[in-house]
Amino acid sequence: MKNVATFIIILLFSAIGYAQNGPKIEFAAPDNTIDYGRISKTDNGLRSFEFTNTGDAPLLITSAESTVSSVVVTKPAAAILPGKKGKIDVKYNMAIGPIRKTITVETNATNYPDGRVALKIKGEVL
């Protein structure tokens, strides 16, 4: 019984220690959303999600994609070192009407489940 209790305590401390290590991504945009607002069709449609690696290991952005072709996403090619900033550029094609799109970002960040982050853009093109 004593061995089982010791094993559980060691396992618990190991899990806590693991959860605190690694890269962490923090976005500057509230709720990970960029609001284009009401904009003209002549706007270039380019916006950037700025983020910081608040963890203690390099942050890798392995994928950044939208499910629709009206959004072009550009991610950083190199790893973002701890304490450094980066950005993910999003270009909307400016089709007239409401904007409600989601971009899925896959990372090695430990502060999101499976390292997946949902970014959103919203607004209206006049």
The first five atom37 places (N, CA, C, CB, O) and aatype in JSON, in Angstrom:
{
  "aatype": [12, 11, 2, 19, 0, 16, 13, 9, 9, 9, 10, 10, 13, 15, 0, 9, 7, 18, 0, 5, 2, 7, 14, 11, 9, 6, 13, 0, 0, 14, 3, 2, 16, 9, 3, 18, 7, 1, 9, 15, 11, 16, 3, 2, 7, 10, 1, 15, 13, 6, 13, 16, 2, 16, 7, 3, 0, 14, 10, 10, 9, 16, 15, 0, 6, 15, 16, 19, 15, 15, 19, 19, 19, 16, 11, 14, 0, 0, 0, 9, 10, 14, 7, 11, 11, 7, 11, 9, 3, 19, 11, 18, 2, 12, 0, 9, 7, 14, 9, 1, 11, 16, 9, 16, 19, 6, 16, 2, 0, 16, 2, 18, 14, 3, 7, 1, 19, 0, 10, 11, 9, 11, 7, 6, 19, 10],
  "atom_mask": [
    [1, 1, 1, 1, 1],
    [1, 1, 1, 1, 1],
    [1, 1, 1, 1, 1],
    [1, 1, 1, 1, 1],
    [1, 1, 1, 1, 1],
    [1, 1, 1, 1, 1],
    [1, 1, 1, 1, 1],
    [1, 1, 1, 1, 1],
    [1, 1, 1, 1, 1],
    [1, 1, 1, 1, 1],
    [1, 1, 1, 1, 1],
    [1, 1, 1, 1, 1],
    [1, 1, 1, 1, 1],
    [1, 1, 1, 1, 1],
    [1, 1, 1, 1, 1],
    [1, 1, 1, 1, 1],
    [1, 1, 1, 0, 1],
    [1, 1, 1, 1, 1],
    [1, 1, 1, 1, 1],
    [1, 1, 1, 1, 1],
    [1, 1, 1, 1, 1],
    [1, 1, 1, 0, 1],
    [1, 1, 1, 1, 1],
    [1, 1, 1, 1, 1],
    [1, 1, 1, 1, 1],
    [1, 1, 1, 1, 1],
    [1, 1, 1, 1, 1],
    [1, 1, 1, 1, 1],
    [1, 1, 1, 1, 1],
    [1, 1, 1, 1, 1],
    [1, 1, 1, 1, 1],
    [1, 1, 1, 1, 1],
    [1, 1, 1, 1, 1],
    [1, 1, 1, 1, 1],
    [1, 1, 1, 1, 1],
    [1, 1, 1, 1, 1],
    [1, 1, 1, 0, 1],
    [1, 1, 1, 1, 1],
    [1, 1, 1, 1, 1],
    [1, 1, 1, 1, 1],
    [1, 1, 1, 1, 1],
    [1, 1, 1, 1, 1],
    [1, 1, 1, 1, 1],
    [1, 1, 1, 1, 1],
    [1, 1, 1, 0, 1],
    [1, 1, 1, 1, 1],
    [1, 1, 1, 1, 1],
    [1, 1, 1, 1, 1],
    [1, 1, 1, 1, 1],
    [1, 1, 1, 1, 1],
    [1, 1, 1, 1, 1],
    [1, 1, 1, 1, 1],
    [1, 1, 1, 1, 1],
    [1, 1, 1, 1, 1],
    [1, 1, 1, 0, 1],
    [1, 1, 1, 1, 1],
    [1, 1, 1, 1, 1],
    [1, 1, 1, 1, 1],
    [1, 1, 1, 1, 1],
    [1, 1, 1, 1, 1],
    [1, 1, 1, 1, 1],
    [1, 1, 1, 1, 1],
    [1, 1, 1, 1, 1],
    [1, 1, 1, 1, 1],
    [1, 1, 1, 1, 1],
    [1, 1, 1, 1, 1],
    [1, 1, 1, 1, 1],
    [1, 1, 1, 1, 1],
    [1, 1, 1, 1, 1],
    [1, 1, 1, 1, 1],
    [1, 1, 1, 1, 1],
    [1, 1, 1, 1, 1],
    [1, 1, 1, 1, 1],
    [1, 1, 1, 1, 1],
    [1, 1, 1, 1, 1],
    [1, 1, 1, 1, 1],
    [1, 1, 1, 1, 1],
    [1, 1, 1, 1, 1],
    [1, 1, 1, 1, 1],
    [1, 1, 1, 1, 1],
    [1, 1, 1, 1, 1],
    [1, 1, 1, 1, 1],
    [1, 1, 1, 0, 1],
    [1, 1, 1, 1, 1],
    [1, 1, 1, 1, 1],
    [1, 1, 1, 0, 1],
    [1, 1, 1, 1, 1],
    [1, 1, 1, 1, 1],
    [1, 1, 1, 1, 1],
    [1, 1, 1, 1, 1],
    [1, 1, 1, 1, 1],
    [1, 1, 1, 1, 1],
    [1, 1, 1, 1, 1],
    [1, 1, 1, 1, 1],
    [1, 1, 1, 1, 1],
    [1, 1, 1, 1, 1],
    [1, 1, 1, 0, 1],
    [1, 1, 1, 1, 1],
    [1, 1, 1, 1, 1],
    [1, 1, 1, 1, 1],
    [1, 1, 1, 1, 1],
    [1, 1, 1, 1, 1],
    [1, 1, 1, 1, 1],
    [1, 1, 1, 1, 1],
    [1, 1, 1, 1, 1],
    [1, 1, 1, 1, 1],
    [1, 1, 1, 1, 1],
    [1, 1, 1, 1, 1],
    [1, 1, 1, 1, 1],
    [1, 1, 1, 1, 1],
    [1, 1, 1, 1, 1],
    [1, 1, 1, 1, 1],
    [1, 1, 1, 1, 1],
    [1, 1, 1, 1, 1],
    [1, 1, 1, 0, 1],
    [1, 1, 1, 1, 1],
    [1, 1, 1, 1, 1],
    [1, 1, 1, 1, 1],
    [1, 1, 1, 1, 1],
    [1, 1, 1, 1, 1],
    [1, 1, 1, 1, 1],
    [1, 1, 1, 1, 1],
    [1, 1, 1, 0, 1],
    [1, 1, 1, 1, 1],
    [1, 1, 1, 1, 1],
    [1, 1, 1, 1, 1]
  ],
  "atom_positions": [
    [[0.82, -1.2, 0.0], [0.0, 0.0, 0.0], [0.86, 1.26, 0.0], [-0.93, 0.0, 1.2], [0.55, 2.25, -0.66]],
    [[1.95, 1.19, 0.76], [2.86, 2.33, 0.83], [3.5, 2.6, -0.54], [3.95, 2.08, 1.89], [3.69, 3.75, -0.92]],
    [[3.82, 1.54, -1.27], [4.41, 1.69, -2.61], [3.42, 2.31, -3.59], [4.87, 0.33, -3.13], [3.82, 3.11, -4.44]],
    [[2.16, 1.96, -3.48], [1.13, 2.52, -4.36], [0.98, 4.01, -4.1], [-0.23, 1.8, -4.15], [0.91, 4.8, -5.04]],
    [[0.93, 4.39, -2.83], [0.8, 5.81, -2.48], [2.01, 6.6, -2.98], [0.65, 5.97, -0.95], [1.86, 7.71, -3.49]],
    [[3.19, 6.05, -2.83], [4.4, 6.71, -3.29], [4.37, 6.87, -4.81], [5.65, 5.91, -2.86], [4.73, 7.92, -5.34]],
    [[3.95, 5.83, -5.5], [3.85, 5.89, -6.95], [2.87, 6.98, -7.4], [3.42, 4.54, -7.51], [3.17, 7.72, -8.33]],
    [[1.74, 7.08, -6.76], [0.73, 8.09, -7.11], [1.27, 9.49, -6.86], [-0.57, 7.88, -6.3], [1.04, 10.39, -7.67]],
    [[1.98, 9.69, -5.77], [2.54, 11.01, -5.48], [3.58, 11.39, -6.52], [3.17, 11.04, -4.07], [3.6, 12.52, -6.99]],
    [[4.45, 10.45, -6.88], [5.47, 10.72, -7.9], [4.8, 11.03, -9.23], [6.44, 9.52, -8.04], [5.22, 11.96, -9.92]],
    [[3.8, 10.29, -9.6], [3.08, 10.51, -10.85], [2.42, 11.89, -10.86], [2.02, 9.42, -11.05], [2.46, 12.59, -11.87]],
    [[1.82, 12.28, -9.76], [1.15, 13.57, -9.66], [2.15, 14.72, -9.82], [0.43, 13.69, -8.32], [1.89, 15.65, -10.58]],
    [[3.28, 14.65, -9.13], [4.29, 15.69, -9.26], [4.89, 15.73, -10.66], [5.4, 15.48, -8.23], [5.22, 16.81, -11.16]],
    [[5.03, 14.6, -11.29], [5.55, 14.56, -12.65], [4.59, 15.24, -13.61], [5.8, 13.11, -13.09], [5.01, 15.99, -14.49]],
    [[3.3, 14.98, -13.45], [2.29, 15.59, -14.32], [2.24, 17.1, -14.12], [0.91, 14.97, -14.05], [2.11, 17.84, -15.09]],
    [[2.34, 17.56, -12.9], [2.33, 19.0, -12.63], [3.56, 19.65, -13.24], [2.27, 19.28, -11.11], [3.47, 20.72, -13.86]],
    [[4.7, 19.03, -13.08], [5.93, 19.58, -13.66], [5.88, 19.63, -15.16], [0.0, 0.0, 0.0], [6.38, 20.58, -15.76]],
    [[5.31, 18.63, -15.79], [5.21, 18.6, -17.24], [4.28, 19.69, -17.75], [4.73, 17.22, -17.72], [4.56, 20.32, -18.77]],
    [[3.18, 19.93, -17.06], [2.18, 20.9, -17.5], [2.74, 22.32, -17.48], [0.95, 20.83, -16.61], [2.24, 23.18, -18.21]],
    [[3.75, 22.6, -16.69], [4.28, 23.95, -16.59], [5.4, 24.22, -17.58], [4.77, 24.2, -15.2], [5.83, 25.36, -17.72]],
    [[5.89, 23.21, -18.25], [7.0, 23.38, -19.18], [6.5, 23.41, -20.61], [8.02, 22.26, -18.99], [5.41, 22.94, -20.92]],
    [[7.34, 23.97, -21.47], [7.03, 23.95, -22.89], [6.6, 25.3, -23.39], [0.0, 0.0, 0.0], [6.47, 26.25, -22.62]],
    [[6.38, 25.39, -24.7], [5.97, 26.65, -25.31], [4.51, 26.96, -24.98], [6.17, 26.61, -26.83], [3.68, 26.06, -24.85]],
    [[4.22, 28.24, -24.86], [2.84, 28.69, -24.64], [2.59, 29.87, -25.54], [2.58, 29.07, -23.13], [3.44, 30.75, -25.68]],
    [[1.41, 29.89, -26.16], [1.08, 30.96, -27.1], [-0.02, 31.83, -26.49], [0.63, 30.39, -28.48], [-1.05, 31.33, -26.03]],
    [[0.22, 33.14, -26.51], [-0.75, 34.11, -26.0], [-0.99, 35.14, -27.1], [-0.24, 34.79, -24.67], [-0.06, 35.83, -27.53]],
    [[-2.25, 35.24, -27.56], [-2.59, 36.2, -28.6], [-2.97, 37.55, -28.02], [-3.73, 35.66, -29.45], [-3.56, 37.63, -26.94]],
    [[-2.62, 38.62, -28.75], [-2.93, 39.98, -28.3], [-4.4, 40.31, -28.53], [-2.03, 41.0, -29.04], [-4.97, 41.1, -27.78]],
    [[-5.02, 39.74, -29.54], [-6.42, 40.04, -29.87], [-7.35, 39.46, -28.81], [-6.79, 39.47, -31.27], [-7.23, 38.29, -28.44]],
    [[-8.29, 40.27, -28.3], [-9.25, 39.76, -27.32], [-10.06, 38.6, -27.89], [-10.19, 40.87, -26.86], [-10.55, 38.68, -29.02]],
    [[-10.19, 37.54, -27.13], [-10.95, 36.35, -27.55], [-10.42, 35.75, -28.85], [-12.42, 36.69, -27.71], [-11.15, 35.05, -29.55]],
    [[-9.16, 36.01, -29.19], [-8.54, 35.51, -30.42], [-9.35, 35.89, -31.66], [-8.38, 33.98, -30.35], [-9.46, 35.12, -32.61]],
    [[-9.94, 37.1, -31.63], [-10.81, 37.56, -32.72], [-10.36, 38.93, -33.22], [-12.28, 37.63, -32.25], [-10.06, 39.83, -32.43]],
    [[-10.3, 39.07, -34.54], [-10.07, 40.37, -35.15], [-11.38, 40.83, -35.78], [-8.92, 40.31, -36.22], [-11.98, 40.12, -36.58]],
    [[-11.81, 42.03, -35.39], [-13.03, 42.61, -35.92], [-12.66, 43.62, -37.01], [-13.88, 43.29, -34.79], [-12.08, 44.67, -36.72]],
    [[-12.98, 43.3, -38.25], [-12.73, 44.21, -39.35], [-13.64, 45.44, -39.25], [-12.94, 43.5, -40.69], [-13.32, 46.5, -39.8]],
    [[-14.75, 45.29, -38.57], [-15.73, 46.36, -38.52], [-16.47, 46.45, -39.85], [0.0, 0.0, 0.0], [-16.54, 45.48, -40.59]],
    [[-17.02, 47.63, -40.14], [-17.69, 47.87, -41.43], [-16.67, 48.53, -42.33], [-19.0, 48.75, -41.27], [-16.26, 49.67, -42.09]],
    [[-16.26, 47.81, -43.37], [-15.19, 48.3, -44.23], [-15.62, 48.31, -45.69], [-13.94, 47.45, -44.06], [-16.58, 47.65, -46.09]],
    [[-14.88, 49.07, -46.47], [-15.14, 49.19, -47.9], [-14.5, 48.02, -48.65], [-14.6, 50.53, -48.44], [-13.53, 47.43, -48.2]],
    [[-15.07, 47.71, -49.79], [-14.52, 46.66, -50.64], [-13.11, 47.0, -51.12], [-15.44, 46.42, -51.85], [-12.36, 46.11, -51.51]],
    [[-12.74, 48.29, -51.1], [-11.41, 48.71, -51.55], [-10.33, 48.47, -50.5], [-11.44, 50.18, -51.92], [-9.14, 48.59, -50.81]],
    [[-10.7, 48.13, -49.27], [-9.72, 47.79, -48.23], [-8.92, 46.58, -48.7], [-10.42, 47.51, -46.84], [-9.46, 45.72, -49.4]],
    [[-7.63, 46.49, -48.32], [-6.82, 45.36, -48.8], [-7.13, 44.05, -48.07], [-5.34, 45.69, -48.64], [-6.7, 42.98, -48.52]],
    [[-7.86, 44.1, -46.97], [-8.28, 42.88, -46.27], [-7.21, 42.2, -45.45], [0.0, 0.0, 0.0], [-7.44, 41.1, -44.93]],
    [[-6.04, 42.81, -45.32], [-4.94, 42.19, -44.58], [-4.96, 42.61, -43.12], [-3.59, 42.56, -45.22], [-4.99, 43.8, -42.8]],
    [[-4.95, 41.63, -42.23], [-4.87, 41.86, -40.79], [-3.88, 40.85, -40.22], [-6.28, 41.73, -40.11], [-3.56, 39.86, -40.86]],
    [[-3.39, 41.11, -38.99], [-2.41, 40.22, -38.37], [-2.83, 39.86, -36.95], [-1.03, 40.88, -38.36], [-3.23, 40.72, -36.16]],
    [[-2.72, 38.58, -36.64], [-2.88, 38.1, -35.27], [-1.48, 38.09, -34.66], [-3.55, 36.66, -35.22], [-0.64, 37.29, -35.05]],
    [[-1.24, 38.98, -33.7], [0.06, 39.03, -33.04], [0.01, 38.15, -31.8], [0.44, 40.48, -32.67], [-1.01, 38.09, -31.1]],
    [[1.12, 37.47, -31.52], [1.19, 36.57, -30.37], [2.57, 36.62, -29.76], [0.82, 35.13, -30.77], [3.52, 37.11, -30.36]],
    [[2.66, 36.09, -28.53], [3.93, 35.99, -27.81], [4.09, 34.57, -27.31], [3.99, 37.01, -26.63], [3.12, 33.94, -26.87]],
    [[5.3, 34.06, -27.37], [5.62, 32.76, -26.78], [5.94, 33.02, -25.31], [6.82, 32.02, -27.53], [7.04, 33.49, -25.0]],
    [[5.02, 32.73, -24.41], [5.2, 32.97, -22.99], [5.74, 31.75, -22.26], [3.89, 33.4, -22.36], [5.85, 31.75, -21.04]],
    [[6.08, 30.72, -23.0], [6.61, 29.5, -22.4], [8.12, 29.54, -22.29], [0.0, 0.0, 0.0], [8.76, 30.58, -22.43]],
    [[8.69, 28.35, -22.04], [10.14, 28.25, -21.86], [10.81, 27.36, -22.91], [10.45, 27.73, -20.48], [11.91, 26.85, -22.68]],
    [[10.15, 27.17, -24.05], [10.71, 26.37, -25.15], [10.27, 27.01, -26.47], [10.24, 24.87, -25.06], [9.29, 27.76, -26.49]],
    [[10.96, 26.73, -27.57], [10.58, 27.29, -28.87], [9.16, 26.87, -29.28], [11.58, 26.86, -29.95], [8.77, 25.72, -29.1]],
    [[8.42, 27.82, -29.82], [7.05, 27.6, -30.27], [7.06, 27.36, -31.77], [6.14, 28.8, -29.91], [7.6, 28.15, -32.54]],
    [[6.45, 26.26, -32.19], [6.36, 25.92, -33.61], [4.91, 26.06, -34.07], [6.88, 24.49, -33.89], [4.01, 25.51, -33.45]],
    [[4.7, 26.79, -35.15], [3.39, 26.86, -35.79], [3.45, 25.88, -36.95], [3.02, 28.35, -36.28], [4.05, 26.17, -37.98]],
    [[2.85, 24.72, -36.79], [2.95, 23.69, -37.81], [1.94, 23.87, -38.93], [2.76, 22.33, -37.18], [2.18, 23.44, -40.06]],
    [[0.81, 24.5, -38.62], [-0.22, 24.68, -39.63], [-1.11, 25.86, -39.25], [-1.07, 23.38, -39.79], [-1.38, 26.08, -38.07]],
    [[-1.55, 26.61, -40.24], [-2.51, 27.7, -40.04], [-3.36, 27.77, -41.29], [-1.79, 29.09, -39.75], [-2.9, 28.21, -42.34]],
    [[-4.61, 27.32, -41.18], [-5.46, 27.2, -42.35], [-6.89, 27.63, -42.08], [-5.45, 25.78, -42.86], [-7.38, 27.53, -40.95]],
    [[-7.53, 28.09, -43.12], [-8.95, 28.37, -43.09], [-9.64, 27.3, -43.93], [-9.27, 29.82, -43.62], [-9.05, 26.74, -44.85]],
    [[-10.88, 27.02, -43.61], [-11.61, 26.01, -44.37], [-12.21, 26.59, -45.65], [-12.71, 25.41, -43.51], [-12.76, 25.85, -46.46]],
    [[-12.1, 27.91, -45.82], [-12.65, 28.53, -47.03], [-11.53, 29.19, -47.82], [-13.73, 29.57, -46.67], [-10.52, 29.62, -47.26]],
    [[-11.71, 29.25, -49.13], [-10.67, 29.81, -49.99], [-10.65, 31.33, -49.98], [-10.87, 29.32, -51.4], [-9.74, 31.93, -50.54]],
    [[-11.64, 31.97, -49.36], [-11.69, 33.43, -49.34], [-10.72, 34.03, -48.31], [-13.1, 33.9, -49.05], [-10.59, 35.25, -48.22]],
    [[-10.05, 33.18, -47.54], [-9.1, 33.63, -46.54], [-7.74, 32.99, -46.82], [-9.59, 33.29, -45.09], [-7.62, 31.77, -46.91]],
    [[-6.72, 33.83, -46.97], [-5.36, 33.35, -47.17], [-4.59, 33.6, -45.87], [-4.66, 34.06, -48.4], [-4.57, 34.72, -45.36]],
    [[-3.96, 32.56, -45.34], [-3.27, 32.64, -44.06], [-1.78, 32.42, -44.28], [-3.83, 31.6, -43.05], [-1.38, 31.5, -45.0]],
    [[-0.96, 33.28, -43.66], [0.49, 33.15, -43.74], [1.04, 33.03, -42.33], [1.14, 34.36, -44.49], [0.82, 33.91, -41.49]],
    [[1.76, 31.94, -42.06], [2.3, 31.67, -40.72], [3.81, 31.86, -40.71], [1.94, 30.25, -40.27], [4.44, 31.84, -41.76]],
    [[4.38, 32.04, -39.53], [5.84, 32.14, -39.46], [6.49, 30.81, -39.82], [6.28, 32.58, -38.05], [6.01, 29.75, -39.42]],
    [[7.58, 30.86, -40.57], [8.27, 29.64, -40.98], [9.22, 29.13, -39.89], [9.06, 29.88, -42.27], [9.4, 27.93, -39.73]],
    [[9.81, 30.05, -39.13], [10.78, 29.67, -38.1], [10.1, 29.56, -36.74], [11.93, 30.69, -38.04], [9.02, 30.1, -36.52]],
    [[10.75, 28.86, -35.83], [10.26, 28.74, -34.46], [10.35, 30.09, -33.77], [11.07, 27.66, -33.67], [11.25, 30.88, -34.04]],
    [[9.41, 30.35, -32.87], [9.39, 31.58, -32.08], [10.0, 31.24, -30.72], [7.93, 32.16, -31.94], [9.47, 30.4, -29.99]],
    [[11.09, 31.88, -30.39], [11.8, 31.6, -29.15], [11.04, 32.14, -27.94], [13.21, 32.21, -29.19], [10.22, 33.05, -28.08]],
    [[11.29, 31.58, -26.75], [10.6, 32.06, -25.54], [10.77, 33.57, -25.34], [11.14, 31.31, -24.3], [11.87, 34.11, -25.47]],
    [[9.66, 34.23, -25.04], [9.66, 35.67, -24.81], [9.57, 36.51, -26.07], [0.0, 0.0, 0.0], [9.42, 37.73, -25.99]],
    [[9.65, 35.89, -27.24], [9.62, 36.62, -28.51], [8.19, 36.68, -29.06], [10.56, 35.97, -29.54], [7.32, 35.9, -28.67]],
    [[7.98, 37.63, -29.96], [6.67, 37.82, -30.58], [6.69, 37.32, -32.03], [6.27, 39.31, -30.54], [7.74, 37.2, -32.65]],
    [[5.51, 37.02, -32.52], [5.34, 36.61, -33.9], [3.97, 37.06, -34.38], [0.0, 0.0, 0.0], [3.2, 37.65, -33.62]],
    [[3.67, 36.78, -35.64], [2.35, 37.13, -36.16], [1.92, 36.15, -37.23], [2.36, 38.56, -36.73], [2.73, 35.53, -37.92]],
    [[0.61, 36.02, -37.33], [-0.03, 35.22, -38.38], [-0.86, 36.2, -39.2], [-0.92, 34.04, -37.78], [-1.79, 36.81, -38.69]],
    [[-0.52, 36.34, -40.48], [-1.23, 37.26, -41.36], [-2.44, 36.57, -41.97], [-0.29, 37.79, -42.47], [-2.39, 35.41, -42.36]],
    [[-3.53, 37.32, -42.05], [-4.79, 36.84, -42.62], [-5.24, 37.84, -43.67], [-5.89, 36.62, -41.52], [-5.34, 39.04, -43.38]],
    [[-5.51, 37.36, -44.87], [-6.0, 38.24, -45.94], [-7.35, 37.73, -46.41], [-4.99, 38.31, -47.12], [-7.46, 36.62, -46.92]],
    [[-8.37, 38.57, -46.24], [-9.73, 38.23, -46.67], [-9.93, 38.8, -48.07], [-10.8, 38.79, -45.67], [-9.41, 39.87, -48.38]],
    [[-10.68, 38.1, -48.92], [-10.83, 38.51, -50.32], [-11.81, 39.66, -50.54], [-11.26, 37.34, -51.14], [-12.02, 40.08, -51.68]],
    [[-12.43, 40.18, -49.49], [-13.3, 41.35, -49.53], [-14.56, 41.18, -50.37], [-12.53, 42.51, -50.05], [-14.94, 42.09, -51.11]],
    [[-15.19, 40.02, -50.28], [-16.49, 39.81, -50.92], [-17.54, 40.58, -50.11], [-16.84, 38.28, -51.01], [-17.53, 40.56, -48.88]],
    [[-18.43, 41.24, -50.8], [-19.45, 42.05, -50.13], [-20.34, 41.15, -49.27], [-20.3, 42.83, -51.16], [-20.79, 40.09, -49.7]],
    [[-20.58, 41.61, -48.04], [-21.42, 40.88, -47.1], [-20.72, 40.69, -45.76], [0.0, 0.0, 0.0], [-19.65, 41.24, -45.53]],
    [[-21.34, 39.91, -44.9], [-20.76, 39.7, -43.56], [-19.52, 38.81, -43.61], [-21.8, 39.08, -42.63], [-19.39, 37.94, -44.47]],
    [[-18.62, 39.05, -42.67], [-17.41, 38.24, -42.52], [-17.56, 37.46, -41.22], [-16.09, 39.12, -42.53], [-17.68, 38.06, -40.15]],
    [[-17.55, 36.15, -41.29], [-17.57, 35.28, -40.12], [-16.75, 34.04, -40.47], [-19.05, 34.89, -39.69], [-17.3, 33.05, -40.96]],
    [[-15.45, 34.09, -40.24], [-14.57, 32.99, -40.64], [-13.7, 32.56, -39.46], [-13.68, 33.4, -41.83], [-13.42, 33.34, -38.56]],
    [[-13.28, 31.29, -39.49], [-12.41, 30.74, -38.46], [-11.14, 30.18, -39.11], [-13.13, 29.63, -37.66], [-11.19, 29.55, -40.16]],
    [[-10.03, 30.44, -38.46], [-8.73, 29.92, -38.89], [-8.26, 28.97, -37.8], [-7.68, 31.08, -39.14], [-8.25, 29.32, -36.62]],
    [[-7.86, 27.77, -38.19], [-7.35, 26.79, -37.22], [-5.83, 26.79, -37.28], [-7.91, 25.37, -37.5], [-5.23, 26.61, -38.34]],
    [[-5.22, 27.01, -36.11], [-3.77, 27.05, -36.0], [-3.33, 25.86, -35.17], [-3.28, 28.4, -35.35], [-3.82, 25.65, -34.06]],
    [[-2.4, 25.08, -35.7], [-1.86, 23.93, -34.98], [-0.44, 24.26, -34.55], [-1.9, 22.63, -35.85], [0.39, 24.68, -35.36]],
    [[-0.17, 24.06, -33.25], [1.12, 24.43, -32.66], [1.58, 23.32, -31.72], [1.02, 25.78, -31.91], [0.91, 22.31, -31.54]],
    [[2.75, 23.54, -31.13], [3.22, 22.65, -30.07], [3.0, 23.3, -28.69], [4.71, 22.31, -30.28], [3.63, 22.9, -27.71]],
    [[2.12, 24.29, -28.62], [1.83, 25.0, -27.37], [1.16, 24.07, -26.37], [0.95, 26.22, -27.64], [0.3, 23.26, -26.72]],
    [[1.56, 24.21, -25.11], [1.0, 23.36, -24.06], [-0.22, 23.97, -23.38], [2.05, 23.07, -23.03], [-0.87, 23.29, -22.59]],
    [[-0.55, 25.24, -23.66], [-1.67, 25.87, -22.98], [-2.98, 25.79, -23.77], [-1.35, 27.31, -22.72], [-3.97, 26.41, -23.37]],
    [[-3.0, 25.04, -24.86], [-4.24, 24.76, -25.61], [-4.33, 23.26, -25.82], [-4.27, 25.53, -26.97], [-3.32, 22.6, -26.04]],
    [[-5.55, 22.7, -25.76], [-5.7, 21.26, -25.99], [-5.15, 20.85, -27.35], [-7.18, 20.85, -25.87], [-5.53, 21.42, -28.38]],
    [[-4.28, 19.88, -27.37], [-3.64, 19.37, -28.58], [-2.9, 20.45, -29.36], [-4.68, 18.73, -29.48], [-2.55, 20.24, -30.53]],
    [[-2.65, 21.62, -28.75], [-1.94, 22.69, -29.43], [-2.76, 23.4, -30.49], [0.0, 0.0, 0.0], [-2.2, 24.18, -31.26]],
    [[-4.07, 23.14, -30.57], [-4.94, 23.75, -31.59], [-5.6, 25.02, -31.05], [-6.02, 22.74, -32.06], [-6.16, 25.03, -29.95]],
    [[-5.51, 26.08, -31.86], [-6.09, 27.37, -31.48], [-7.04, 27.81, -32.6], [-4.97, 28.45, -31.22], [-6.68, 27.74, -33.78]],
    [[-8.22, 28.24, -32.23], [-9.18, 28.78, -33.2], [-9.09, 30.3, -33.18], [-10.64, 28.3, -32.9], [-9.31, 30.93, -32.15]],
    [[-8.77, 30.88, -34.33], [-8.75, 32.33, -34.5], [-9.96, 32.71, -35.34], [-7.41, 32.82, -35.17], [-10.36, 31.96, -36.23]],
    [[-10.55, 33.88, -35.05], [-11.75, 34.28, -35.77], [-11.6, 35.67, -36.34], [-12.98, 34.21, -34.86], [-10.97, 36.54, -35.74]],
    [[-12.21, 35.87, -37.51], [-12.33, 37.2, -38.06], [-13.81, 37.47, -38.27], [-11.53, 37.34, -39.39], [-14.59, 36.57, -38.6]],
    [[-14.19, 38.72, -38.07], [-15.58, 39.09, -38.27], [-15.65, 40.52, -38.78], [-16.39, 38.93, -36.95], [-14.67, 41.26, -38.7]],
    [[-16.77, 40.89, -39.29], [-16.99, 42.24, -39.8], [-17.99, 42.24, -40.92], [0.0, 0.0, 0.0], [-18.76, 41.29, -41.09]],
    [[-17.97, 43.32, -41.71], [-18.89, 43.43, -42.83], [-18.23, 44.26, -43.92], [-20.24, 44.05, -42.39], [-17.69, 45.34, -43.66]],
    [[-18.29, 43.74, -45.15], [-17.76, 44.46, -46.31], [-18.94, 45.14, -46.99], [-17.01, 43.49, -47.3], [-19.93, 44.5, -47.35]],
    [[-18.83, 46.46, -47.17], [-19.91, 47.25, -47.77], [-19.71, 47.41, -49.27], [-20.0, 48.62, -47.11], [-20.52, 48.05, -49.94]]
  ]
}
